[in-house]
């Protein structure tokens, strides 16, 4: 660690604010998208930063950081998956504590539940580092995940307990803000609502014809046959329980006799074997196609005729605002920040979570009504353009830093 100490050492005239970002996983998800967008827009004349990434995941986030010239390193013991506490978690506390002491940040910026608990504990154990400001940004409380009741209550207790070790908690939707108040999850200074933001005109989205051709080619290569369809209904998601993909597959059951419509799911993850089994058991092999991870998947959004977000739990979903930026008609479950983004029947359609019948009916309604389809897409684009700007998000975060 002597080398790291020299590398991270601060000179007396160094006036830049130093920020240490910590995040649990290296695969791309909502927290990683937030962090990538934020860091790429921070003024490097004002801020110096290091991103410490847990060892779980496929490394896509680390590759993006390195390609952008953003200093980063892997935390060997910070991992997703096991129930707290584990031996790896204990080691992660000391690993992060050592990094804090060597890097000497002004701000410790924690992202995701596990990093939030372990990182904030590292800031006060065995003694509190008084000069350190601790900010915790949560993209949807983990105790809202579809878990057993005991596990949900464990995380409520952990969030309540560790809030006292944090100066600021950032949530990205009103429901999470209200839950924090009701459950008395209260940091030392304040809890703040900051919506995600996006640069609509800087998204490198393909033209519709190119996106459709290239996506169909990818599907044909993956499945060994040409796929012809008038309508493509699609989504982009990591294959986690929170994403509700099984309910989308159940909804496809109502399109068995519809030869014009197929369903593409871009993404991958731990639930892939279960989803593949469900598709086989329902005889939907020619209706539902799991396309795997595609780099910069948002570029292919214009290939879809309808975008569906079937989640049972969300914070502020990036995939949804990207789809709306691409002028797609969107159908999404009424979870997390979704009702703060979508005004039902004006810029999208809302459906209850875990409701495949309702989902199927909404999809049919949009596919059968060109006027509705076009109007929803136009209004979706306008909503993101005027309400959820990236500059606004970055400014709010800078004020907290």
C-alpha positions as CSV (number, residue, x, y, z in Angstrom):
1,X,0.0,0.0,0.0
2,X,3.0,2.3,0.2
3,X,2.9,2.8,-3.6
4,X,-0.8,3.7,-3.4
5,X,-0.1,6.2,-0.6
6,X,2.5,8.0,-2.8
7,X,0.3,7.8,-5.8
8,X,-2.7,9.3,-4.0
9,X,-0.7,11.8,-1.9
10,X,-1.9,15.4,-1.8
11,X,0.2,18.5,-2.2
12,X,-0.4,21.5,0.0
13,X,-1.5,23.6,-3.0
14,X,-4.0,21.0,-4.2
15,X,-7.4,22.8,-4.1
16,X,-9.4,20.2,-6.1
17,X,-12.2,18.5,-4.2
18,X,-11.3,14.8,-4.1
19,X,-14.2,12.3,-4.4
20,X,-14.0,8.5,-3.9
21,X,-16.9,6.7,-5.6
22,X,-17.7,3.2,-4.4
23,X,-20.1,0.8,-6.2
24,X,-20.8,-2.9,-5.7
25,X,-20.9,-4.3,-9.2
26,X,-18.9,-4.0,-12.5
27,X,-21.8,-4.9,-14.8
28,X,-23.9,-2.2,-16.3
29,X,-27.1,-1.4,-14.4
30,X,-28.9,1.7,-13.3
31,X,-26.4,2.7,-10.6
32,X,-23.5,2.3,-13.1
33,X,-25.3,4.4,-15.8
34,X,-25.9,7.1,-13.2
35,X,-22.3,7.2,-12.1
36,X,-21.0,7.1,-15.7
37,X,-23.1,10.0,-16.7
38,X,-22.3,12.0,-13.6
39,X,-18.5,11.5,-13.7
40,X,-18.2,12.3,-17.4
41,X,-19.8,15.7,-16.8
42,X,-18.0,16.7,-13.6
43,X,-15.4,19.5,-14.1
44,X,-12.0,18.0,-13.8
45,X,-10.6,21.4,-13.0
46,X,-12.7,21.3,-9.8
47,X,-12.9,17.6,-9.0
48,X,-10.4,14.8,-8.7
49,X,-11.9,11.3,-8.3
50,X,-11.4,7.6,-8.1
51,X,-14.0,4.9,-8.8
52,X,-13.7,1.8,-6.7
53,X,-15.8,-1.1,-8.1
54,X,-16.7,-4.4,-6.5
55,X,-15.5,-7.6,-8.0
56,X,-19.0,-8.9,-9.0
57,X,-20.2,-8.6,-12.6
58,X,-18.9,-8.9,-16.1
59,X,-16.5,-5.9,-16.1
60,X,-18.4,-3.8,-18.6
61,X,-18.5,-0.8,-16.3
62,X,-14.8,-0.9,-15.7
63,X,-14.1,-1.0,-19.4
64,X,-16.3,2.1,-19.9
65,X,-14.4,3.9,-17.1
66,X,-11.0,3.0,-18.5
67,X,-12.0,4.0,-22.1
68,X,-13.1,7.4,-20.7
69,X,-9.7,7.9,-18.9
70,X,-11.5,7.7,-15.5
71,X,-9.2,6.4,-12.6
72,X,-10.7,3.2,-11.2
73,X,-9.8,0.1,-9.3
74,X,-11.4,-3.2,-8.3
75,X,-12.4,-3.9,-4.7
76,X,-11.6,-7.6,-4.2
77,X,-13.9,-8.3,-1.3
78,X,-16.9,-6.1,-2.1
79,X,-19.3,-8.6,-3.8
80,X,-23.0,-8.9,-4.6
81,X,-25.1,-11.9,-3.7
82,X,-24.5,-13.3,-0.2
83,X,-26.6,-12.3,2.8
84,X,-25.0,-9.8,5.1
85,X,-22.8,-10.3,7.1
86,X,-20.2,-12.6,5.4
87,X,-16.5,-13.0,5.8
88,X,-16.0,-11.2,2.5
89,X,-18.1,-8.3,3.8
90,X,-15.9,-8.0,6.9
91,X,-12.8,-7.9,4.6
92,X,-14.5,-5.3,2.4
93,X,-14.9,-3.0,5.4
94,X,-11.1,-3.0,6.0
95,X,-10.4,-2.9,2.3
96,X,-12.5,0.3,1.8
97,X,-11.1,1.8,5.1
98,X,-7.6,1.3,3.8
99,X,-8.5,3.0,0.5
100,X,-10.1,5.9,2.3
101,X,-6.9,6.4,4.4
102,X,-4.6,6.2,1.4
103,X,-6.7,8.2,-1.1
104,X,-7.8,10.8,1.5
105,X,-11.0,12.0,-0.2
106,X,-13.1,14.9,0.8
107,X,-16.2,13.0,-0.1
108,X,-17.0,9.3,0.0
109,X,-19.8,8.8,-2.5
110,X,-21.5,5.4,-2.1
111,X,-23.7,3.8,-4.7
112,X,-26.1,0.8,-4.2
113,X,-27.2,-0.9,-1.0
114,X,-24.3,-3.1,-0.1
115,X,-21.7,-0.5,-0.9
116,X,-23.8,2.0,1.1
117,X,-23.8,-0.1,4.3
118,X,-20.2,-1.5,4.1
119,X,-18.7,1.8,2.9
120,X,-20.4,3.9,5.5
121,X,-19.4,1.5,8.2
122,X,-15.8,1.7,7.0
123,X,-16.0,5.5,7.5
124,X,-16.7,5.2,11.2
125,X,-15.1,1.9,12.3
126,X,-13.1,1.7,14.4
127,X,-13.2,5.5,14.7
128,X,-15.1,8.1,12.6
129,X,-13.1,10.0,10.0
130,X,-14.4,13.4,10.8
131,X,-13.2,15.4,7.8
132,X,-15.0,13.0,5.4
133,X,-18.4,13.8,4.0
134,X,-20.4,10.6,3.3
135,X,-23.0,10.7,0.5
136,X,-25.2,7.7,-0.3
137,X,-27.1,7.5,-3.5
138,X,-29.7,4.7,-3.7
139,X,-31.5,3.9,-7.0
140,X,-34.5,2.1,-5.3
141,X,-34.5,0.7,-1.8
142,X,-33.4,-2.9,-1.8
143,X,-36.0,-3.8,0.8
144,X,-38.6,-3.3,-1.9
145,X,-37.1,-6.2,-3.9
146,X,-39.2,-9.4,-4.2
147,X,-37.5,-11.1,-1.3
148,X,-38.7,-13.1,1.8
149,X,-40.2,-10.9,4.5
150,X,-37.2,-11.5,6.9
151,X,-34.7,-10.4,4.3
152,X,-36.7,-7.2,3.6
153,X,-36.8,-6.4,7.3
154,X,-33.1,-7.1,7.7
155,X,-32.4,-4.4,5.0
156,X,-34.8,-2.0,6.6
157,X,-32.9,-2.3,9.8
158,X,-29.5,-2.0,8.0
159,X,-30.6,1.1,6.2
160,X,-32.0,2.7,9.3
161,X,-28.9,1.9,11.3
162,X,-26.4,3.0,8.7
163,X,-28.2,6.2,7.9
164,X,-26.6,7.6,11.0
165,X,-23.2,7.1,9.5
166,X,-24.1,9.1,6.3
167,X,-24.3,12.9,5.9
168,X,-26.6,12.9,2.8
169,X,-28.9,10.3,1.2
170,X,-30.0,10.8,-2.4
171,X,-33.1,9.0,-3.7
172,X,-34.3,9.2,-7.3
173,X,-38.1,9.0,-6.8
174,X,-40.8,10.4,-4.6
175,X,-42.0,7.0,-3.2
176,X,-38.5,6.2,-1.9
177,X,-38.3,9.6,-0.3
178,X,-41.7,9.0,1.5
179,X,-40.5,5.5,2.6
180,X,-37.4,7.0,4.1
181,X,-39.5,9.4,6.1
182,X,-42.0,6.8,7.2
183,X,-39.3,4.3,8.3
184,X,-37.2,7.1,9.9
185,X,-34.2,6.4,7.7
186,X,-32.5,9.7,8.5
187,X,-28.9,10.7,7.7
188,X,-26.9,13.3,9.7
189,X,-27.9,16.2,7.4
190,X,-30.5,15.6,4.8
191,X,-32.3,13.3,2.3
192,X,-32.6,14.7,-1.2
193,X,-34.7,13.7,-4.3
194,X,-32.6,13.9,-7.5
195,X,-34.2,12.6,-10.7
196,X,-32.0,10.9,-13.3
197,X,-31.2,13.1,-16.3
198,X,-30.2,12.3,-19.9
199,X,-28.8,14.2,-22.9
200,X,-31.4,13.4,-25.5
201,X,-29.6,14.8,-28.6
202,X,-26.3,13.2,-27.7
203,X,-27.7,9.6,-27.7
204,X,-26.2,7.9,-30.7
205,X,-29.4,6.2,-31.7
206,X,-29.6,4.4,-35.0
207,X,-32.2,5.3,-37.7
208,X,-35.2,2.9,-37.5
209,X,-34.5,0.9,-40.6
210,X,-30.8,0.4,-39.7
211,X,-31.6,-0.6,-36.1
212,X,-34.3,-3.0,-37.2
213,X,-32.1,-4.7,-39.9
214,X,-29.1,-5.0,-37.6
215,X,-31.1,-6.4,-34.7
216,X,-32.9,-8.9,-36.8
217,X,-29.5,-10.0,-38.2
218,X,-28.2,-10.4,-34.6
219,X,-31.3,-12.5,-33.7
220,X,-31.0,-14.6,-36.9
221,X,-27.4,-15.3,-36.1
222,X,-28.1,-16.2,-32.5
223,X,-31.0,-18.5,-33.2
224,X,-29.9,-20.0,-36.5
225,X,-33.0,-18.8,-38.5
226,X,-34.5,-15.7,-40.0
227,X,-37.1,-14.0,-37.9
228,X,-39.8,-12.1,-39.9
229,X,-42.3,-9.9,-38.1
230,X,-44.4,-6.8,-38.7
231,X,-44.2,-5.8,-35.0
232,X,-41.4,-6.1,-32.5
233,X,-42.2,-5.6,-28.9
234,X,-39.0,-5.2,-26.8
235,X,-37.3,-4.4,-23.6
236,X,-33.8,-4.0,-22.2
237,X,-33.0,-5.4,-18.8
238,X,-30.7,-7.3,-16.6
239,X,-32.3,-10.7,-15.8
240,X,-33.0,-10.0,-12.1
241,X,-36.2,-10.9,-10.1
242,X,-36.9,-7.1,-9.9
243,X,-37.3,-6.8,-13.6
244,X,-40.5,-8.9,-13.8
245,X,-39.5,-10.5,-17.1
246,X,-41.6,-13.6,-16.3
247,X,-44.7,-11.5,-16.4
248,X,-43.8,-10.2,-19.9
249,X,-43.3,-13.8,-21.0
250,X,-46.7,-14.7,-19.6
251,X,-48.2,-11.8,-21.5
252,X,-46.7,-13.2,-24.7
253,X,-49.0,-16.3,-24.2
254,X,-51.9,-14.0,-25.4
255,X,-50.1,-13.5,-28.8
256,X,-49.6,-17.1,-29.7
257,X,-52.0,-16.7,-32.7
258,X,-50.6,-13.4,-33.7
259,X,-48.2,-14.2,-36.5
260,X,-47.2,-10.5,-37.0
261,X,-45.7,-9.9,-33.5
262,X,-42.5,-11.1,-31.8
263,X,-40.9,-10.1,-28.5
264,X,-37.2,-9.3,-28.1
265,X,-35.5,-9.1,-24.7
266,X,-32.0,-7.6,-24.7
267,X,-29.9,-8.5,-21.7
268,X,-28.7,-11.4,-19.6
269,X,-28.3,-12.5,-16.0
270,X,-28.9,-15.0,-13.3
271,X,-32.5,-15.8,-14.3
272,X,-31.7,-16.8,-17.9
273,X,-32.1,-20.5,-17.3
274,X,-35.5,-20.0,-15.6
275,X,-36.7,-17.7,-18.4
276,X,-35.6,-20.1,-21.1
277,X,-37.4,-22.9,-19.3
278,X,-40.6,-20.9,-19.1
279,X,-40.4,-20.1,-22.9
280,X,-40.0,-23.8,-23.7
281,X,-42.8,-24.9,-21.4
282,X,-45.2,-22.4,-22.9
283,X,-44.1,-23.2,-26.5
284,X,-43.1,-19.6,-27.2
285,X,-39.7,-20.4,-28.9
286,X,-40.9,-18.6,-32.0
287,X,-42.4,-15.7,-30.2
288,X,-39.9,-14.7,-27.5
289,X,-36.1,-14.2,-28.2
290,X,-33.5,-13.6,-25.5
291,X,-30.8,-11.8,-27.4
292,X,-28.2,-11.6,-24.6
293,X,-26.1,-8.5,-23.8
294,X,-25.6,-6.0,-26.6
295,X,-23.1,-3.2,-26.1
296,X,-24.8,0.2,-26.2
297,X,-28.2,-1.6,-26.5
298,X,-30.0,1.7,-26.4
299,X,-28.8,2.4,-30.0
300,X,-31.1,-0.4,-31.2
301,X,-34.3,1.0,-29.6
302,X,-35.8,2.3,-32.8
303,X,-36.1,-1.3,-34.0
304,X,-38.9,-1.7,-31.5
305,X,-42.5,-0.8,-32.2
306,X,-43.3,-0.8,-28.5
307,X,-41.1,-0.7,-25.5
308,X,-42.3,-2.5,-22.3
309,X,-41.0,-2.2,-18.8
310,X,-42.6,-5.0,-16.8
311,X,-40.6,-4.4,-13.5
312,X,-42.0,-5.3,-10.1
313,X,-39.5,-2.8,-8.5
314,X,-37.6,0.2,-9.9
315,X,-35.9,3.3,-8.8
316,X,-35.7,5.6,-11.8
317,X,-35.2,3.3,-14.8
318,X,-32.7,4.4,-17.4
319,X,-34.0,2.0,-20.1
320,X,-37.4,3.7,-19.8
321,X,-36.1,7.3,-20.3
322,X,-33.9,6.1,-23.2
323,X,-36.9,4.5,-24.9
324,X,-38.9,7.7,-24.5
325,X,-36.0,9.7,-25.8
326,X,-36.1,7.4,-28.9
327,X,-39.8,8.4,-29.4
328,X,-41.1,5.0,-28.7
329,X,-44.5,4.3,-27.2
330,X,-43.9,2.9,-23.8
331,X,-45.9,0.6,-21.5
332,X,-44.6,0.4,-17.9
333,X,-45.6,-0.9,-14.5
334,X,-46.6,1.6,-11.9
335,X,-43.5,1.2,-9.7
336,X,-40.7,3.5,-8.4
337,X,-40.4,6.8,-10.3
338,X,-42.4,5.5,-13.3
339,X,-45.6,7.5,-12.4
340,X,-43.4,10.5,-12.0
341,X,-42.2,10.1,-15.6
342,X,-45.4,8.7,-17.3
343,X,-48.7,10.6,-17.3
344,X,-51.0,7.7,-18.1
345,X,-52.4,7.8,-21.7
346,X,-50.6,11.0,-22.5
347,X,-46.9,10.1,-22.8
348,X,-47.2,6.3,-22.1
349,X,-49.4,3.7,-20.6
350,X,-49.2,2.4,-17.0
351,X,-50.1,-1.1,-15.9
352,X,-50.1,-2.7,-12.5
353,X,-47.1,-4.8,-11.7
354,X,-47.4,-8.6,-11.9
355,X,-50.4,-8.3,-14.3
356,X,-49.6,-10.2,-17.6
357,X,-53.2,-9.9,-18.8
358,X,-53.2,-6.1,-18.3
359,X,-49.8,-6.0,-20.0
360,X,-51.0,-8.0,-23.0
361,X,-54.1,-5.8,-23.4
362,X,-52.0,-2.6,-23.4
363,X,-49.6,-4.0,-26.0
364,X,-52.5,-5.0,-28.2
365,X,-54.1,-1.6,-27.8
366,X,-51.0,0.3,-29.0
367,X,-50.2,-2.1,-31.9
368,X,-53.8,-1.8,-33.2
369,X,-53.9,2.0,-33.0
370,X,-51.4,3.9,-35.1
371,X,-52.6,7.3,-33.9
372,X,-52.2,6.4,-30.2
373,X,-48.8,4.8,-31.0
374,X,-47.4,7.9,-32.7
375,X,-48.9,10.4,-30.2
376,X,-47.4,8.5,-27.2
377,X,-44.0,8.4,-28.9
378,X,-44.0,12.1,-29.6
379,X,-45.1,13.1,-26.1
380,X,-42.6,10.7,-24.5
381,X,-39.8,12.4,-26.3
382,X,-41.0,15.9,-25.3
383,X,-41.3,14.8,-21.6
384,X,-37.6,13.7,-21.4
385,X,-36.4,16.6,-23.4
386,X,-37.9,19.2,-21.1
387,X,-38.2,17.5,-17.7
388,X,-35.3,15.2,-17.2
389,X,-32.2,17.0,-18.4
390,X,-28.7,15.7,-17.5
391,X,-27.4,19.2,-16.7
392,X,-30.0,19.6,-14.0
393,X,-29.1,16.2,-12.4
394,X,-25.4,17.1,-12.4
395,X,-26.0,20.5,-11.0
396,X,-28.0,19.0,-8.1
397,X,-25.2,16.5,-7.3
398,X,-22.5,19.2,-7.5
399,X,-24.4,21.3,-5.0
400,X,-24.3,18.3,-2.6
401,X,-20.6,17.6,-3.3
